[in-house]
Amino acid sequence: MLNIEQWLLTDVEHLHHDFPKMPIVCTHRIPDEEMWMAALEAGASDICPADDVDSVLTSVLRSMALSQSAAA
């Protein structure tokens, strides 16, 4: 999980490059569609509000399940 208020999208790109199978969920106080698209293009699996722990966990679990089903 990366708070994109404190990290750059280039950091997301580097993480995704170094760990392509790891789900990267970005957070922001008030994510919008433009931010979401930019994060996805950088390699994030999702972007969620920073205070919505349930959404972050759901996104990580969904990304892991998709990754495992693609590997099968």
VENCORFEN-V556977 format. One record per pair of residues at least 12 apart in sequence whose ideal C-beta (glycine too) atoms are under 10 Angstrom apart, sorted by sequence separation. I is the first residue (numbers start at 0). J is the second residue. D is the distance in whole Angstrom. If there is no record, write none. Layout:
BEGIN
i: [I:I]
j: [J:J]
d: [D:D]
END
This chain:
BEGIN
i: [11:25:26:34:35:45:46:47:1:10:25:45:11:24:25:32:44:45:10:23:30:31:43:44:25:30:45:8:25:30:44:45:23:25:30:44:6:23:24:25:26:27:29:30:43:44:6:23:24:25:26:27:28:29:4:5:21:22:23:24:25:26:27:28:30:44:0:1:3:4:5:22:23:24:25:26:27:28:44:0:1:2:3:4:19:21:22:23:24:26:0:1:2:3:4:18:25:26:0:1:2:3:4:26:0:1:2:8:11:15:16:26:3:11:14:15:11:12:13:14:15:26:8:11:12:13:14:15:26:8:11:12:24:25:3:10:11:12:24:8:9:11:24:26:8:24:25:3:7:8:24:3:8:11:23:24:22:23:1:22:24:3:21:22:24:22:23:1:3:22:21:22:1:20:21:22:0:3:20:22:22:0:1:4:21:3:20:0:2:19:20:0:20:20:0:0:0:0:0]
j: [23:37:38:46:47:57:58:59:14:23:38:58:25:38:39:46:58:59:25:38:45:46:58:59:41:46:61:25:42:47:61:62:41:43:48:62:25:42:43:44:45:46:48:49:62:63:26:43:44:45:46:47:48:49:25:26:42:43:44:45:46:47:48:49:51:65:22:23:25:26:27:44:45:46:47:48:49:50:66:23:24:25:26:27:42:44:45:46:47:49:24:25:26:27:28:42:49:50:25:26:27:28:29:51:26:27:28:34:37:41:42:52:30:38:41:42:39:40:41:42:43:54:37:40:41:42:43:44:55:38:41:42:54:55:34:41:42:43:55:40:41:43:56:58:41:57:58:37:41:42:58:38:43:46:58:59:58:59:38:59:61:41:59:60:62:61:62:41:43:62:62:63:43:62:63:64:43:46:63:65:66:45:46:49:66:49:66:47:49:66:67:49:69:70:52:55:56:58:59]
d: [6:9:10:6:9:9:9:10:8:10:5:4:6:9:9:10:6:8:10:8:10:9:9:8:8:5:8:8:10:7:8:7:8:5:6:4:8:6:7:9:10:6:7:8:10:9:10:5:6:7:7:8:7:9:10:10:10:9:6:5:4:6:7:5:10:8:9:6:5:8:10:4:8:7:8:7:6:8:9:8:8:7:7:6:8:9:8:10:6:4:5:5:5:5:7:10:9:8:7:7:7:10:10:8:6:10:9:9:9:7:7:10:8:6:9:3:10:9:9:7:7:9:6:9:5:9:9:9:7:7:4:6:9:9:7:9:5:9:5:8:7:5:9:10:4:10:10:9:9:9:5:7:8:10:10:6:7:9:9:5:10:9:10:9:8:8:8:10:8:3:9:6:8:9:9:10:10:7:9:9:7:10:9:8:9:9:6:9:6:10:10:9:10:8:10:6:10:9:8]
END
